[in-house]
Amino acid sequence: MKCGFARTCAVIGGGLLDNTFSVTRFNARVWGQGQQDFTITPQRNSGSYFAQQNRQADRISWAPSFSSASVKWLGTHNFKTGSYLAHTSDYGQVSDRPINLPDGAGQLFQRIDFTGGQPFRMSDTELAFFGQDHWLLTPRLAADLGIRAESQELSESIRVAPRAGIAWSPFTKSGTVVCAGVGLFYDRVPLNVYSFNHYPSQVPTDFPLSCRSIPGSPRTSK
C-alpha cells in the first residue's frame, strides 16, 4: 500500500482555511502454494488454497474546510463549513479452483467447481458538504448544531444528515461534564460490492451415498 498526504492552512478574514489532500494506492494478490485441488475434511484441510485474486484500488481525496472568526450574538458562535471530494477506482480479477468435500470415511460426497469470473473495473465519485455551529451560550453550557449532505455517484444516492449535541458543566469547581447528542449518520456503499457479479459462480456436484463406492455419474445440483 502506498499513501501520500498534504495539508495547507491559511488565515483569511480572521478565519482559518484548511485544505487536506490525500492519495492512496492498494495492491493485493492472493494465491495458493500450488495447483492441487483444495480438500476440506473434518480433521484437516489439504491441497492448495482455492481462491486467486489480483486487485488494485486507488483513492484521491480533497477536504477543504473554513472556520470563521467568533461571532457574538446570544453567546459566542464558532461556525465551520467544508466539503469533501473523493474519486475511487477498483480493478482486478478473482478466479477459483475446485473444492473437494470428502466424508469421514474419505469418500467424496461433494465437489464444488467454479465457472465464469471476469475482470472488473469500477470507479466512483463522492461529494459532501457540511456546516456546523459551536454555540457557547454560557461559560458552562455549549451546543453544537450541524448538517451534512453527501452524494455517491455509483449508488445514485443523496443523503442529508442533521445532528445536534449539548455539553453542560453543572459544577463550577468540578470537571464533571454532562453530554448528549442526536443525529443521522450514513456510511458509503463500498465500491467492491459492485464487482460481485464478476466473481466466479459455484457449481456444486453431489455424490449420492449409494454411488460413492461404485462407478457412476454424480448428480449436479441445480
Backbone bond lengths (Angstrom), bond angles and torsions (degrees), N, CA, C in turn:
res aa  C-N    CA-C-N  psi(-1)  N-CA   C-N-CA  omega(-1)  CA-C   N-CA-C  phi
1 M - - - 1.449 - - 1.525 108.71 -
2 K 1.330 116.81 137.51 1.449 122.69 177.36 1.519 109.17 -122.32
3 C 1.339 116.40 137.40 1.463 121.26 -178.19 1.518 109.78 -132.61
4 G 1.319 115.67 145.70 1.445 122.35 173.04 1.511 109.68 -133.54
5 F 1.325 117.57 143.11 1.461 121.24 -173.61 1.515 109.18 -145.54
6 A 1.337 116.71 136.98 1.464 121.48 177.16 1.520 108.90 -145.02
7 R 1.326 115.75 144.56 1.461 120.37 -179.09 1.515 109.64 -141.84
8 T 1.332 116.04 135.56 1.459 121.64 177.24 1.518 109.10 -128.94
9 C 1.322 116.36 147.56 1.463 122.20 178.77 1.526 108.82 -133.99
10 A 1.335 115.94 147.56 1.461 121.19 178.09 1.520 108.70 -149.95
11 V 1.326 116.27 143.20 1.464 122.14 177.48 1.523 108.23 -94.86
12 I 1.333 115.85 121.89 1.463 121.60 -178.19 1.530 108.35 -131.21
13 G 1.335 116.99 118.98 1.458 121.32 176.67 1.521 113.80 56.47
14 G 1.294 117.29 34.81 1.457 120.41 -179.17 1.507 113.95 83.52
15 G 1.336 117.83 -3.17 1.461 122.12 177.85 1.519 111.07 -108.90
16 L 1.307 116.35 173.47 1.451 121.77 -176.74 1.523 110.24 -117.26
17 L 1.341 116.21 122.66 1.455 122.54 175.25 1.527 108.24 -99.78
18 D 1.327 115.66 122.91 1.463 121.79 -175.56 1.527 108.82 -121.39
19 N 1.317 116.89 126.99 1.467 122.39 178.12 1.525 109.32 -121.97
20 T 1.327 115.36 131.78 1.459 120.76 178.26 1.521 109.23 -126.11
21 F 1.323 116.37 126.58 1.456 122.70 177.74 1.534 108.50 -117.76
22 S 1.323 116.74 140.86 1.461 119.32 177.15 1.527 110.45 -146.78
23 V 1.313 115.26 147.11 1.460 123.16 177.53 1.527 107.35 -133.97
24 T 1.335 116.33 130.24 1.462 121.28 179.85 1.516 109.53 -132.68
25 R 1.329 115.94 134.95 1.472 121.48 174.47 1.526 108.05 -128.44
26 F 1.331 114.40 131.78 1.467 120.60 -177.14 1.518 108.83 -127.31
27 N 1.333 116.48 123.14 1.456 122.39 177.10 1.525 109.07 -115.42
28 A 1.337 116.85 134.06 1.463 120.49 -178.54 1.524 109.92 -138.48
29 R 1.328 115.26 138.42 1.463 121.62 174.76 1.523 108.38 -135.31
30 V 1.325 116.27 133.95 1.456 122.68 178.51 1.522 107.53 -128.85
31 W 1.330 117.87 130.85 1.455 120.73 178.54 1.527 109.06 -156.96
32 G 1.322 116.42 162.22 1.453 122.17 176.59 1.517 111.65 -86.88
33 Q 1.337 116.03 174.29 1.454 120.39 -178.52 1.532 112.67 -83.52
34 G 1.330 116.76 -9.44 1.454 119.89 -179.82 1.516 110.35 -161.57
35 Q 1.333 116.72 -163.70 1.458 121.82 -178.16 1.526 112.77 -109.04
36 Q 1.337 117.97 10.28 1.456 119.92 179.33 1.531 110.96 -70.28
37 D 1.325 115.85 151.96 1.459 119.98 174.10 1.522 109.57 -64.78
38 F 1.323 115.33 149.26 1.454 121.12 177.96 1.532 108.19 -85.40
39 T 1.329 117.00 125.96 1.463 122.10 -177.25 1.521 109.36 -118.17
40 I 1.331 115.87 128.04 1.464 122.39 -179.40 1.517 108.59 -114.29
41 T 1.327 117.42 122.32 1.459 122.80 177.70 1.528 108.85 -125.74
42 P 1.325 118.10 163.91 1.474 119.67 177.43 1.518 112.79 -59.80
43 Q 1.340 118.06 -26.50 1.458 120.73 -176.21 1.531 112.48 -89.44
44 R 1.340 117.22 -42.40 1.464 119.56 -176.18 1.528 109.51 -165.11
45 N 1.314 115.40 169.01 1.455 122.05 174.24 1.524 109.42 -104.73
46 S 1.326 116.20 150.30 1.454 120.25 179.35 1.521 109.66 -144.76
47 G 1.323 115.17 174.18 1.458 119.46 -176.92 1.521 110.93 85.27
48 S 1.319 116.12 -156.63 1.467 121.93 -179.70 1.519 109.87 -111.65
49 Y 1.321 115.08 146.93 1.460 120.76 -179.52 1.527 109.47 -56.09
50 F 1.334 116.34 136.31 1.470 120.66 -168.60 1.522 113.79 -78.82
51 A 1.340 119.21 -26.05 1.467 121.24 -170.76 1.522 110.95 -92.21
52 Q 1.323 115.64 138.27 1.454 122.60 173.88 1.524 108.36 -128.52
53 Q 1.319 115.92 137.58 1.457 118.91 -175.05 1.519 110.49 -149.51
54 N 1.327 115.73 135.59 1.461 123.67 169.92 1.519 107.10 -124.57
55 R 1.333 116.40 127.69 1.467 118.67 -174.95 1.530 109.61 -149.75
56 Q 1.333 114.54 142.69 1.457 120.75 172.20 1.525 108.62 -135.01
57 A 1.315 116.22 132.37 1.460 122.00 -179.54 1.524 108.74 -129.13
58 D 1.327 116.36 138.10 1.465 123.00 178.69 1.525 109.13 -128.29
59 R 1.332 115.22 144.77 1.460 120.32 176.78 1.523 109.19 -142.96
60 I 1.334 115.74 127.03 1.460 123.33 177.54 1.528 107.22 -120.75
61 S 1.321 117.97 128.17 1.462 120.45 -176.91 1.526 111.37 -137.53
62 W 1.327 114.41 153.67 1.469 123.18 176.60 1.517 107.74 -137.49
63 A 1.339 117.33 128.30 1.461 121.48 -176.66 1.532 109.43 -132.08
64 P 1.351 117.95 90.81 1.466 119.97 174.81 1.534 110.75 -88.71
65 S 1.311 116.64 147.67 1.463 121.77 175.88 1.526 108.97 -147.81
66 F 1.332 116.15 153.23 1.468 121.48 179.99 1.519 108.72 -133.50
67 S 1.329 116.41 123.88 1.469 123.49 175.67 1.516 107.67 -106.59
68 S 1.323 116.51 114.89 1.461 120.72 -176.02 1.520 111.27 -79.02
69 A 1.314 115.40 166.91 1.466 120.40 174.78 1.527 109.38 -66.73
70 S 1.307 117.19 155.80 1.466 121.95 -178.20 1.523 111.10 -61.50
71 V 1.330 114.74 143.05 1.462 121.78 178.40 1.525 108.35 -117.61
72 K 1.345 117.19 128.08 1.457 121.72 -179.97 1.525 109.23 -94.42
73 W 1.326 116.13 112.73 1.459 122.09 174.48 1.530 108.40 -166.02
74 L 1.324 116.10 111.04 1.463 121.49 -174.65 1.529 110.31 52.95
75 G 1.325 114.86 44.36 1.454 120.83 -175.03 1.522 109.45 117.47
76 T 1.306 116.40 -153.49 1.465 121.82 -179.56 1.519 109.77 -123.91
77 H 1.337 115.78 128.23 1.463 121.89 179.69 1.526 109.80 -109.98
78 N 1.318 115.68 134.41 1.457 122.12 172.74 1.526 107.82 -121.34
79 F 1.327 116.02 104.15 1.463 121.70 -176.44 1.529 110.47 -91.06
80 K 1.331 114.55 145.41 1.459 120.48 176.36 1.517 108.61 -143.15
81 T 1.317 117.20 131.99 1.457 122.95 176.84 1.528 108.41 -128.89
82 G 1.306 115.38 157.72 1.453 118.14 179.96 1.508 111.76 -173.15
83 S 1.315 115.73 178.50 1.457 121.87 179.28 1.526 108.60 -147.16
84 Y 1.322 113.97 171.29 1.470 119.97 179.34 1.522 107.62 -146.81
85 L 1.322 116.01 127.10 1.457 122.01 179.41 1.530 107.99 -128.50
86 A 1.341 116.14 127.53 1.465 119.61 -178.24 1.519 110.09 -143.16
87 H 1.327 115.61 141.88 1.459 122.00 174.39 1.523 108.21 -122.31
88 T 1.333 116.10 129.15 1.459 122.22 -176.88 1.514 109.68 -124.54
89 S 1.312 116.80 139.51 1.467 121.94 174.77 1.526 108.75 -131.62
90 D 1.320 115.51 148.05 1.466 121.34 -177.74 1.524 107.62 -146.82
91 Y 1.323 117.23 122.04 1.459 118.79 177.99 1.526 109.96 -145.65
92 G 1.333 114.51 153.28 1.456 120.46 -177.83 1.516 110.46 164.12
93 Q 1.331 116.00 -158.62 1.464 121.60 179.57 1.519 109.02 -156.37
94 V 1.355 115.18 145.17 1.456 122.72 177.12 1.522 108.03 -120.45
95 S 1.312 117.17 130.99 1.465 121.69 175.54 1.521 108.32 -135.12
96 D 1.348 116.76 147.87 1.462 122.63 -176.07 1.523 110.52 -130.62
97 R 1.335 116.40 144.48 1.455 122.81 175.86 1.525 109.48 -101.97
98 P 1.343 118.15 168.59 1.465 120.55 -174.68 1.527 113.44 -63.55
99 I 1.339 114.27 154.59 1.462 123.35 175.97 1.523 108.06 -122.12
100 N 1.332 117.88 130.05 1.460 123.16 177.08 1.525 109.67 -106.05
101 L 1.356 115.85 136.81 1.457 122.15 -179.99 1.526 109.38 -123.96
102 P 1.331 118.93 92.02 1.459 120.69 176.25 1.525 110.77 -83.14
103 D 1.335 115.83 160.71 1.452 120.35 177.24 1.527 109.95 -87.40
104 G 1.339 116.41 -172.12 1.456 120.20 -177.98 1.502 113.91 -63.31
105 A 1.334 117.54 -23.94 1.463 121.38 179.27 1.526 112.38 -88.59
106 G 1.318 117.05 0.30 1.460 120.94 179.05 1.507 114.08 87.79
107 Q 1.354 118.08 5.67 1.461 121.28 179.09 1.534 109.78 -93.09
108 L 1.311 115.82 137.06 1.462 121.63 -176.26 1.529 110.53 -69.28
109 F 1.350 115.83 124.64 1.462 118.60 175.78 1.527 112.34 -113.44
110 Q 1.345 117.51 -13.22 1.468 119.31 174.73 1.527 109.53 -157.90
111 R 1.330 114.49 143.37 1.456 121.74 174.43 1.523 107.69 -130.22
112 I 1.314 116.13 134.80 1.466 121.20 -179.46 1.524 108.25 -113.25
113 D 1.329 115.72 114.88 1.460 121.75 172.66 1.524 108.99 -101.62
114 F 1.320 115.92 167.21 1.463 120.97 -178.28 1.524 109.19 -130.95
115 T 1.312 114.78 138.34 1.461 120.67 177.55 1.523 109.56 -124.25
116 G 1.313 115.16 158.28 1.458 119.57 178.12 1.518 110.97 77.80
117 G 1.291 115.47 -151.53 1.455 121.56 -175.26 1.512 110.41 95.47
118 Q 1.327 116.09 98.10 1.457 121.38 -176.06 1.523 110.48 -117.37
119 P 1.339 117.33 152.08 1.471 118.79 174.34 1.522 110.47 -59.40
120 F 1.325 115.90 144.77 1.466 120.62 178.91 1.522 109.60 -124.66
121 R 1.311 114.75 151.37 1.463 122.33 176.54 1.527 107.20 -145.58
122 M 1.321 116.41 109.61 1.455 122.49 -176.46 1.528 109.87 -121.06
123 S 1.320 115.99 150.20 1.464 120.57 174.85 1.524 108.84 -146.75
124 D 1.328 115.93 155.36 1.457 120.86 -176.81 1.527 108.77 -153.08
125 T 1.336 115.53 150.54 1.460 122.30 176.56 1.519 109.04 -125.47
126 E 1.321 116.69 130.81 1.465 122.58 179.09 1.524 109.40 -115.83
127 L 1.326 115.75 140.89 1.457 121.50 179.03 1.514 108.80 -138.67
128 A 1.328 117.07 133.35 1.462 120.97 -178.72 1.524 109.79 -143.32
129 F 1.340 115.88 148.94 1.456 123.85 174.31 1.525 108.47 -131.65
130 F 1.319 116.49 146.16 1.455 119.11 177.79 1.520 110.10 -145.40
131 G 1.323 114.80 157.04 1.455 122.45 174.33 1.514 109.14 -145.03
132 Q 1.323 117.56 141.65 1.462 120.31 -179.52 1.520 110.39 -148.46
133 D 1.327 114.84 156.82 1.460 122.11 -180.00 1.524 108.50 -134.13
134 H 1.324 116.32 117.44 1.465 121.03 171.92 1.527 106.54 -92.69
135 W 1.326 116.08 107.66 1.475 123.01 -170.95 1.520 108.42 -106.48
136 L 1.311 116.47 110.71 1.460 122.16 177.77 1.524 107.88 -93.27
137 L 1.345 116.48 98.50 1.453 120.74 -177.32 1.522 112.14 -73.29
138 T 1.328 116.71 -44.33 1.464 124.22 175.84 1.524 106.83 -139.78
139 P 1.332 117.78 168.44 1.472 118.68 177.80 1.526 113.84 -58.24
140 R 1.348 118.55 -16.84 1.469 120.65 -178.18 1.522 113.49 -117.16
141 L 1.337 117.79 3.92 1.466 120.86 -178.15 1.524 110.04 -136.96
142 A 1.332 115.82 125.14 1.468 121.03 -179.31 1.520 109.25 -137.34
143 A 1.332 115.63 148.55 1.463 121.78 177.67 1.521 108.94 -129.29
144 D 1.315 115.59 147.14 1.459 122.03 176.07 1.522 108.63 -121.69
145 L 1.325 115.99 125.31 1.458 122.42 179.05 1.529 108.08 -124.23
146 G 1.324 116.21 137.73 1.454 117.77 -178.71 1.516 112.43 -161.71
147 I 1.313 115.09 167.59 1.461 121.98 177.42 1.527 108.17 -150.20
148 R 1.326 115.51 145.91 1.460 121.73 -179.19 1.527 108.63 -135.18
149 A 1.310 116.75 133.26 1.470 122.63 176.21 1.521 107.79 -123.14
150 E 1.324 116.79 133.08 1.455 120.03 -177.27 1.523 110.80 -143.81
151 S 1.303 115.76 154.98 1.466 121.64 179.36 1.518 108.97 -136.49
152 Q 1.339 115.20 154.66 1.464 122.31 177.16 1.516 107.47 -133.69
153 E 1.328 116.06 121.21 1.462 121.32 -173.31 1.522 112.20 -61.77
154 L 1.328 118.06 -47.68 1.456 121.12 -172.74 1.529 112.21 -68.05
155 S 1.323 117.41 -39.19 1.464 120.61 178.89 1.529 112.47 -84.54
156 E 1.349 117.03 -7.42 1.471 122.54 179.51 1.525 111.03 53.78
157 S 1.326 116.28 42.87 1.463 121.07 -177.11 1.526 110.32 -119.43
158 I 1.336 115.25 147.16 1.462 123.57 173.49 1.519 107.15 -127.29
159 R 1.329 117.40 125.80 1.455 121.50 -175.57 1.520 109.63 -124.78
160 V 1.329 116.25 137.84 1.463 122.99 177.22 1.520 107.88 -118.72
161 A 1.332 116.69 127.10 1.465 120.81 -173.21 1.524 110.07 -130.05
162 P 1.346 118.34 99.54 1.466 120.49 172.46 1.524 110.83 -80.26
163 R 1.312 116.10 156.07 1.461 120.54 177.95 1.525 110.11 -155.53
164 A 1.336 116.85 154.20 1.461 121.93 -178.57 1.520 108.34 -151.06
165 G 1.334 115.57 151.00 1.452 121.00 178.79 1.508 110.78 -152.12
166 I 1.327 115.74 162.44 1.455 120.95 -179.58 1.521 108.60 -143.76
167 A 1.325 116.27 144.96 1.464 122.77 177.29 1.525 108.47 -134.01
168 W 1.339 116.78 130.16 1.472 122.01 -175.65 1.521 109.31 -134.65
169 S 1.319 115.98 130.12 1.466 122.05 174.23 1.527 108.15 -103.15
170 P 1.316 119.09 100.53 1.466 120.85 -173.50 1.521 114.84 -72.43
171 F 1.342 117.68 -21.68 1.464 119.95 -175.93 1.525 109.75 -119.82
172 T 1.316 115.41 135.80 1.459 120.56 -176.42 1.523 112.49 -67.27
173 K 1.344 117.51 -41.26 1.457 121.33 -174.52 1.523 112.46 -106.23
174 S 1.318 116.67 29.12 1.462 120.48 178.96 1.526 109.22 -133.57
175 G 1.327 115.15 152.96 1.456 119.24 179.15 1.511 113.60 -87.82
176 T 1.322 118.31 11.37 1.459 121.91 -179.11 1.523 110.83 -68.00
177 V 1.324 116.55 130.00 1.461 122.38 177.59 1.528 108.39 -130.65
178 V 1.315 117.12 127.48 1.457 122.92 176.95 1.528 108.07 -100.20
179 C 1.347 116.53 122.38 1.458 121.26 -176.67 1.523 110.43 -122.38
180 A 1.329 115.59 147.54 1.464 121.68 174.78 1.518 107.98 -150.37
181 G 1.323 115.56 151.87 1.461 119.46 -179.26 1.507 112.07 -160.13
182 V 1.314 115.44 159.42 1.453 121.98 178.68 1.533 108.11 -150.30
183 G 1.309 116.63 149.95 1.454 118.90 179.30 1.517 111.98 177.97
184 L 1.320 115.53 171.36 1.450 122.87 173.52 1.530 108.19 -107.01
185 F 1.336 115.89 135.76 1.452 120.60 -177.66 1.529 108.78 -133.15
186 Y 1.327 115.97 135.16 1.459 121.92 -179.16 1.523 108.98 -124.89
187 D 1.311 115.67 150.85 1.456 121.71 172.77 1.527 108.43 -114.30
188 R 1.305 116.55 151.26 1.465 119.76 179.92 1.529 109.99 -76.16
189 V 1.323 116.13 156.89 1.459 121.53 175.75 1.533 108.12 -79.54
190 P 1.342 119.20 122.90 1.468 120.42 -178.65 1.528 111.66 -59.32
191 L 1.322 115.84 140.70 1.454 120.62 -175.67 1.525 112.16 -65.28
192 N 1.346 117.74 -33.69 1.467 119.23 -176.13 1.522 112.91 -68.22
193 V 1.344 118.23 -14.69 1.466 120.61 176.91 1.529 110.50 -59.84
194 Y 1.329 116.32 -35.07 1.454 120.17 -175.11 1.538 112.89 -78.87
195 S 1.312 117.58 -4.89 1.464 120.36 176.85 1.523 112.49 -99.12
196 F 1.351 118.21 0.70 1.460 120.69 -176.83 1.532 112.26 -60.80
197 N 1.346 117.46 -33.58 1.463 118.62 -178.60 1.529 112.49 -73.94
198 H 1.342 118.01 -2.01 1.458 121.97 173.87 1.531 111.84 -98.12
199 Y 1.333 116.66 -1.91 1.460 120.32 -179.34 1.531 109.63 -79.84
200 P 1.337 118.37 157.38 1.468 120.44 177.12 1.530 111.74 -63.02
201 S 1.331 115.60 151.94 1.467 122.00 178.01 1.525 109.95 -101.22
202 Q 1.326 116.21 142.68 1.459 121.34 179.54 1.527 110.73 -78.88
203 V 1.337 116.04 138.70 1.464 122.29 173.24 1.539 107.12 -127.88
204 P 1.343 118.00 90.20 1.468 119.92 -178.36 1.532 111.41 -79.75
205 T 1.311 116.54 141.43 1.460 123.44 175.99 1.529 108.51 -121.50
206 D 1.348 116.86 122.35 1.464 122.28 -179.26 1.522 110.29 -96.13
207 F 1.322 115.65 139.01 1.462 122.18 176.01 1.528 108.46 -108.09
208 P 1.344 118.69 110.74 1.465 120.72 -177.91 1.524 111.51 -59.47
209 L 1.321 115.58 150.49 1.462 120.94 -178.34 1.517 111.70 -57.35
210 S 1.340 117.74 -39.20 1.461 121.22 -176.48 1.518 112.67 -72.04
211 C 1.331 117.36 -13.02 1.455 120.33 -174.95 1.523 112.74 -110.25
212 R 1.322 118.69 1.41 1.456 118.71 -173.71 1.521 112.33 -73.03
213 S 1.314 117.24 -30.21 1.457 119.27 -175.77 1.516 112.93 -101.30
214 I 1.364 118.31 1.77 1.456 121.75 178.67 1.502 109.10 -129.72
215 P 1.330 117.98 153.87 1.464 120.36 178.48 1.526 110.71 -60.86
216 G 1.305 116.12 147.44 1.451 119.24 177.79 1.524 109.95 166.81
217 S 1.322 115.59 171.34 1.460 120.47 -178.26 1.511 109.69 -90.94
218 P 1.315 117.99 132.45 1.446 120.44 177.01 1.518 111.95 -72.95
219 R 1.337 116.03 168.52 1.442 121.69 176.91 1.524 108.65 -99.57
220 T 1.301 115.09 135.41 1.473 119.89 177.48 1.505 108.61 -101.48
221 S 1.369 115.84 126.40 1.460 120.32 -179.48 1.506 109.93 -69.29
222 K 1.316 115.51 141.88 1.469 120.52 176.34 1.506 109.93 -90.16
